Amino acid sequence: MMAPKWGPHITIIRHELVRDVDILSYQGKKVNFRYAHRIVTNDKHLWLPVESEELLAIRQALGLFAQPLFPPHLTIAVMPASMQDK
């Protein structure tokens, strides 16, 4: 396994457009969250499901729906290409 390109991180926005908001003001912000002790994969990335009211509030502050299509998750690893399903 390899570390994610940006290191372990929580994703709360994926394939959504945020307009007219200083999104970078939230980068590095400390938030409380809970994570499941269950690793999920799409055969490329490994992640842990995450729950956090603070993260959902940030989504709303950015003009997005609180509940995203892709739920918040903590990306912990990337599989090498040789291990990925093709």
DSSP file (Angstrom, degrees, kcal/mol; ACC not computed):
  #  RESIDUE AA STRUCTURE BP1 BP2  ACC     N-H-->O    O-->H-N    N-H-->O    O-->H-N    TCO  KAPPA ALPHA  PHI   PSI    X-CA   Y-CA   Z-CA
    1    1 A M              0   0    0      0, 0.0     2,-0.3     0, 0.0    78,-0.2   0.000 360.0 360.0 360.0 153.3    0.0    0.0    0.0
    2    2 A M  B     -A   78   0A   0     76,-2.7    76,-2.8    78,-0.0     3,-0.1  -0.889 360.0-101.6-122.9 154.8    1.1    3.6   -0.6
    3    3 A A        -     0   0    0     -2,-0.3    74,-0.2    74,-0.2    73,-0.1  -0.448  50.4 -95.3 -68.2 147.3    0.2    6.8    1.2
    4    4 A P    >   -     0   0    0      0, 0.0     3,-2.4     0, 0.0    -1,-0.1  -0.273  37.6-106.2 -59.9 154.1   -2.4    8.9   -0.5
    5    5 A K  T 3  S+     0   0    0      1,-0.3    -2,-0.1    -3,-0.1    73,-0.0   0.840 123.1  34.0 -51.4 -38.8   -1.0   11.7   -2.7
    6    6 A W  T 3  S-     0   0    0      1,-0.4    -1,-0.3     3,-0.0    -3,-0.0   0.124 121.1-108.5-103.6  19.9   -2.0   14.4   -0.1
    7    7 A G    <   -     0   0    0     -3,-2.4    -1,-0.4     2,-0.1    68,-0.1  -0.079  68.7 -27.0  75.2 174.5   -1.4   12.1    2.9
    8    8 A P  S    S+     0   0    0      0, 0.0     2,-0.3     0, 0.0    68,-0.2  -0.378  83.2 161.1 -58.4 134.8   -4.3   10.7    4.9
    9    9 A H  E     -B   75   0A   0     66,-1.2    66,-2.6    -2,-0.0     2,-0.5  -0.990  42.2-114.9-155.5 157.5   -7.2   13.1    4.6
   10   10 A I  E     -B   74   0A   0     -2,-0.3     2,-0.5    64,-0.2    64,-0.2  -0.873  27.6-151.3 -98.4 126.4  -11.0   13.4    5.1
   11   11 A T  E     +B   73   0A   0     62,-2.7    62,-1.3    -2,-0.5     3,-0.1  -0.857  30.8 155.6 -98.2 124.9  -12.9   14.0    1.9
   12   12 A I        +     0   0    0     -2,-0.5     2,-0.4     1,-0.2    -1,-0.1   0.456  66.7  53.0-122.2  -9.2  -16.1   16.0    2.2
   13   13 A I        +     0   0    0     58,-0.1     2,-0.3    55,-0.1    -1,-0.2  -0.992  59.6 161.0-129.7 125.6  -16.4   17.4   -1.4
   14   14 A R  S    S-     0   0    0     -2,-0.4    56,-0.2    -3,-0.1    55,-0.2  -0.936  70.9 -10.5-148.1 121.4  -16.2   15.1   -4.4
   15   15 A H  S    S+     0   0    0     -2,-0.3     2,-0.3     1,-0.2    -1,-0.0   0.853 102.4 119.6  59.9  37.8  -17.3   16.0   -8.0
   16   16 A E        -     0   0    0      2,-0.0     2,-0.5    48,-0.0    -1,-0.2  -0.971  60.6-129.4-131.3 147.9  -19.1   19.1   -6.7
   17   17 A L        -     0   0    0     -2,-0.3     2,-0.5    -3,-0.1    -3,-0.0  -0.854  16.0-163.1-100.9 125.8  -18.6   22.7   -7.7
   18   18 A V        -     0   0    0     -2,-0.5     2,-0.4     3,-0.1     3,-0.1  -0.934  14.7-164.6-107.0 126.7  -18.2   25.3   -4.9
   19   19 A R        -     0   0    0     -2,-0.5     3,-0.1    43,-0.4    -2,-0.0  -0.879  55.2  -5.9-117.9 145.0  -18.7   28.9   -6.0
   20   20 A D  S    S+     0   0    0     -2,-0.4     2,-0.4     1,-0.1    -1,-0.2   0.748  96.8 112.8  54.5  33.6  -17.8   32.3   -4.5
   21   21 A V  S    S-     0   0    0     -3,-0.1     2,-2.1    41,-0.1     3,-0.2  -0.994  75.4-118.1-135.0 142.1  -16.6   31.0   -1.2
   22   22 A D    >   +     0   0    0     -2,-0.4     3,-1.5     1,-0.2     4,-0.2  -0.544  40.2 172.1 -78.2  80.6  -13.1   31.0    0.3
   23   23 A I  G >   +     0   0    0     -2,-2.1     3,-1.7     1,-0.3     4,-0.4   0.815  69.4  65.3 -62.5 -32.1  -12.9   27.2    0.4
   24   24 A L  G >  S+     0   0    0      1,-0.3     3,-0.9    -3,-0.2    -1,-0.3   0.699  83.3  75.4 -67.9 -16.9   -9.2   27.4    1.4
   25   25 A S  G <  S+     0   0    0     -3,-1.5    -1,-0.3     1,-0.2    -2,-0.2   0.714  96.5  50.3 -66.0 -17.1  -10.1   29.1    4.7
   26   26 A Y  G X  S+     0   0    0     -3,-1.7     3,-2.1    -4,-0.2    -1,-0.2   0.599  82.2 113.8 -93.7 -13.4  -11.3   25.6    5.8
   27   27 A Q  T <  S+     0   0    0     -3,-0.9     3,-0.1    -4,-0.4    -3,-0.0  -0.391  88.3   9.6 -63.1 130.3   -8.1   23.8    4.8
   28   28 A G  T 3  S+     0   0    0      1,-0.3    -1,-0.3    -2,-0.1     2,-0.1   0.419  90.2 150.7  81.8  -1.2   -6.3   22.4    7.9
   29   29 A K    <   -     0   0    0     -3,-2.1     2,-0.4     1,-0.1    -1,-0.3  -0.404  46.8-124.9 -64.5 135.8   -9.2   23.3   10.2
   30   30 A K        +     0   0    0     -3,-0.1     2,-0.3    -2,-0.1    -1,-0.1  -0.709  38.1 170.8 -84.9 131.0   -9.5   20.9   13.2
   31   31 A V        -     0   0    0     -2,-0.4     2,-0.4     2,-0.0    21,-0.0  -0.940  34.3-112.6-136.1 156.8  -12.8   19.2   13.5
   32   32 A N        +     0   0    0     -2,-0.3    22,-0.4     2,-0.0    23,-0.3  -0.731  44.9 160.9 -87.5 139.7  -14.3   16.4   15.6
   33   33 A F        -     0   0    0     -2,-0.4     2,-0.4    19,-0.1    19,-0.2  -0.989  31.3-140.0-154.3 159.2  -15.2   13.3   13.8
   34   34 A R  E     -E   51   0B   0     17,-2.8    17,-2.9    -2,-0.3     2,-0.4  -0.926  19.4-160.3-117.0 146.5  -15.9    9.6   14.4
   35   35 A Y  E     -E   50   0B   0     -2,-0.4    15,-0.2    15,-0.2     2,-0.2  -0.963  19.1-116.5-129.2 149.5  -14.7    6.9   12.1
   36   36 A A        -     0   0    0     13,-2.3     2,-1.2    -2,-0.4     0, 0.0  -0.526  20.8-128.4 -78.2 146.6  -15.9    3.3   11.5
   37   37 A H  S    S+     0   0    0     -2,-0.2     2,-0.4    11,-0.1    -1,-0.1  -0.371  81.2  99.6 -90.2  54.7  -13.4    0.5   12.3
   38   38 A R        -     0   0    0     -2,-1.2     2,-0.4    11,-0.1    -2,-0.2  -0.964  67.8-138.9-145.5 119.9  -14.1   -0.9    8.9
   39   39 A I        -     0   0    0     -2,-0.4     2,-0.3     9,-0.1     9,-0.2  -0.682  19.7-165.4 -84.7 130.9  -11.9   -0.5    5.8
   40   40 A V  E     -C   47   0A   0      7,-3.1     7,-2.5    -2,-0.4     2,-0.3  -0.873   7.0-173.5-113.6 147.6  -13.7    0.2    2.6
   41   41 A T  E     -C   46   0A   0     -2,-0.3     5,-0.2     5,-0.2    -2,-0.0  -0.978  33.7-164.4-140.7 154.3  -12.1   -0.1   -0.9
   42   42 A N        -     0   0    0      3,-1.2     4,-0.1    -2,-0.3    -1,-0.1  -0.006  69.5 -95.7-116.2  22.8  -13.0    0.6   -4.5
   43   43 A D  S    S+     0   0    0      2,-0.4    42,-0.6     1,-0.1     3,-0.1   0.536 122.3  52.2  70.7  10.8   -9.9   -1.6   -5.5
   44   44 A K  S    S+     0   0    0      1,-0.5    35,-3.2    40,-0.1     2,-0.3   0.506 109.8  32.7-132.6 -47.3   -7.8    1.6   -5.8
   45   45 A H  E     - D   0  78A   0     33,-0.2    -3,-1.2   -41,-0.0    -1,-0.5  -0.811  63.1-147.3-114.2 154.8   -8.2    3.5   -2.6
   46   46 A L  E     +CD  41  77A   0     31,-2.6    30,-2.6    -2,-0.3    31,-1.5  -0.982  29.5 161.9-119.0 134.5   -8.7    2.4    1.0
   47   47 A W  E     -CD  40  75A   0     -7,-2.5    -7,-3.1    -2,-0.4    28,-0.2  -0.953  34.7-128.8-148.3 166.4  -10.8    4.5    3.4
   48   48 A L  E     - D   0  74A   0     26,-1.8    26,-2.8    -2,-0.3    -9,-0.1  -0.967  35.6-112.7-115.2 131.7  -12.7    4.6    6.6
   49   49 A P  E     - D   0  73A   0      0, 0.0   -13,-2.3     0, 0.0     2,-0.4  -0.388  37.5-155.5 -61.4 142.8  -16.3    5.9    6.8
   50   50 A V  E     -E   35   0B   0     22,-2.0     2,-0.4   -15,-0.2   -15,-0.2  -0.937  14.1-163.5-125.8 143.5  -16.5    9.2    8.8
   51   51 A E  E     +E   34   0B   0    -17,-2.9   -17,-2.8    -2,-0.4     2,-0.2  -0.994  23.3 149.6-123.7 134.7  -19.3   10.9   10.7
   52   52 A S     >  -     0   0    0     -2,-0.4     4,-1.7   -19,-0.2     5,-0.1  -0.779  36.0-160.4-166.3 118.7  -19.1   14.6   11.8
   53   53 A E  H  > S+     0   0    0     -2,-0.2     4,-2.1     1,-0.2     5,-0.1   0.856  99.8  57.7 -64.7 -34.7  -21.7   17.3   12.2
   54   54 A E  H  > S+     0   0    0    -22,-0.4     4,-1.9     2,-0.2    -1,-0.2   0.903 105.8  48.3 -63.7 -41.5  -18.9   19.9   11.9
   55   55 A L  H  > S+     0   0    0    -23,-0.3     4,-2.0     1,-0.2    -1,-0.2   0.893 111.0  50.2 -66.6 -39.1  -17.9   18.6    8.5
   56   56 A L  H  X S+     0   0    0     -4,-1.7     4,-1.9     1,-0.2    -1,-0.2   0.867 108.5  53.4 -66.9 -34.7  -21.5   18.6    7.3
   57   57 A A  H  X S+     0   0    0     -4,-2.1     4,-2.4     2,-0.2    -2,-0.2   0.876 106.3  53.0 -65.5 -37.6  -21.9   22.2    8.6
   58   58 A I  H  X S+     0   0    0     -4,-1.9     4,-1.5     2,-0.2    -2,-0.2   0.919 106.5  53.0 -63.3 -42.5  -18.8   23.2    6.5
   59   59 A R  H  <>S+     0   0    0     -4,-2.0     5,-2.5     1,-0.2     3,-0.3   0.926 110.3  47.3 -56.9 -44.8  -20.5   21.7    3.4
   60   60 A Q  H ><5S+     0   0    0     -4,-1.9     3,-1.9     1,-0.2    -1,-0.2   0.898 107.7  55.2 -65.3 -39.8  -23.5   23.8    4.1
   61   61 A A  H 3<5S+     0   0    0     -4,-2.4    -1,-0.2     1,-0.3    -2,-0.2   0.784 105.4  54.7 -62.4 -26.1  -21.4   26.9    4.6
   62   62 A L  T 3<5S-     0   0    0     -4,-1.5   -43,-0.4    -3,-0.3    -1,-0.3   0.370 125.4-104.5 -87.7   4.1  -19.9   26.2    1.2
   63   63 A G  T < 5S+     0   0    0     -3,-1.9     2,-0.2     1,-0.3    -3,-0.2   0.675  81.1 125.1  83.6  17.5  -23.4   26.2   -0.4
   64   64 A L  S   <S-     0   0    0     -5,-2.5    -1,-0.3    -6,-0.2     2,-0.1  -0.660  71.4 -88.8-104.8 162.2  -23.6   22.4   -0.7
   65   65 A F        -     0   0    0     -2,-0.2    -1,-0.1     1,-0.1    -3,-0.0  -0.443  35.7-127.1 -63.6 142.8  -26.2   19.9    0.5
   66   66 A A  S    S+     0   0    0      1,-0.2    -1,-0.1    -2,-0.1    -7,-0.1   0.914 100.5  54.7 -60.5 -43.1  -25.2   18.7    4.0
   67   67 A Q  S    S-     0   0    0      4,-0.1    -1,-0.2    -8,-0.1    -2,-0.1  -0.824  85.0-153.2 -96.5 108.4  -25.5   15.0    3.0
   68   68 A P        -     0   0    0      0, 0.0   -55,-0.1     0, 0.0    -2,-0.0  -0.319  25.1-118.6 -78.6 161.8  -23.2   14.4   -0.1
   69   69 A L  S    S+     0   0    0      1,-0.2    -2,-0.0   -55,-0.2     0, 0.0   0.900 114.0  45.4 -61.1 -42.1  -23.6   11.8   -2.7
   70   70 A F  S    S-     0   0    0    -56,-0.2    -1,-0.2   -58,-0.1     3,-0.1  -0.913 100.4-130.4-102.9 107.9  -20.2   10.4   -1.6
   71   71 A P        -     0   0    0      0, 0.0   -60,-0.1     0, 0.0   -20,-0.1  -0.119  35.0 -82.3 -58.4 153.0  -20.3   10.3    2.2
   72   72 A P        +     0   0    0      0, 0.0   -22,-2.0     0, 0.0     2,-0.3  -0.234  59.6 174.1 -54.2 141.7  -17.4   11.8    4.1
   73   73 A H  E     -BD  11  49A   0    -62,-1.3   -62,-2.7   -24,-0.2     2,-0.8  -0.994  35.4-124.6-153.0 153.3  -14.5    9.4    4.4
   74   74 A L  E     -BD  10  48A   0    -26,-2.8   -26,-1.8    -2,-0.3     2,-0.4  -0.883  26.4-147.0-102.5 105.5  -10.9    9.2    5.7
   75   75 A T  E     +BD   9  47A   0    -66,-2.6   -66,-1.2    -2,-0.8   -28,-0.3  -0.607  26.2 167.7 -75.0 125.0   -8.6    8.1    2.8
   76   76 A I  E     +     0   0A   0    -30,-2.6     2,-0.3    -2,-0.4   -29,-0.2   0.640  54.8   2.9-115.0 -20.7   -5.8    6.1    4.4
   77   77 A A  E     - D   0  46A   0    -31,-1.5   -31,-2.6   -74,-0.2     2,-0.4  -0.994  50.1-139.3-162.7 161.3   -4.0    4.3    1.5
   78   78 A V  E     -AD   2  45A   0    -76,-2.8   -76,-2.7    -2,-0.3   -33,-0.2  -0.989  28.2-125.7-124.9 135.9   -3.8    3.8   -2.3
   79   79 A M        -     0   0    0    -35,-3.2     5,-0.1    -2,-0.4    -2,-0.0  -0.605  31.2-107.9 -79.4 139.5   -3.1    0.5   -3.8
   80   80 A P    >>  -     0   0    0      0, 0.0     3,-2.2     0, 0.0     4,-0.8  -0.314  33.0-109.1 -59.6 151.5   -0.2    0.2   -6.2
   81   81 A A  G >4 S+     0   0    0      1,-0.3     3,-0.7     2,-0.2    -2,-0.1   0.827 118.6  62.6 -53.4 -34.1   -1.3   -0.1   -9.8
   82   82 A S  G 34 S+     0   0    0      1,-0.2    -1,-0.3     3,-0.0    -3,-0.0   0.706 107.0  44.0 -67.7 -18.7   -0.1   -3.8   -9.8
   83   83 A M  G <4 S+     0   0    0     -3,-2.2    -1,-0.2     2,-0.1    -2,-0.2   0.555  92.6 102.4-100.0 -11.2   -2.7   -4.6   -7.1
   84   84 A Q  S << S-     0   0    0     -4,-0.8     2,-0.2    -3,-0.7   -40,-0.1  -0.458  78.6-111.7 -77.6 143.5   -5.6   -2.7   -8.7
   85   85 A D              0   0    0    -42,-0.6    -1,-0.1    -2,-0.1    -2,-0.1  -0.529 360.0 360.0 -67.1 137.7   -8.4   -4.5  -10.5
   86   86 A K              0   0    0     -2,-0.2    -1,-0.1    -3,-0.0    -2,-0.0   0.408 360.0 360.0-109.7 360.0   -8.2   -3.5  -14.1
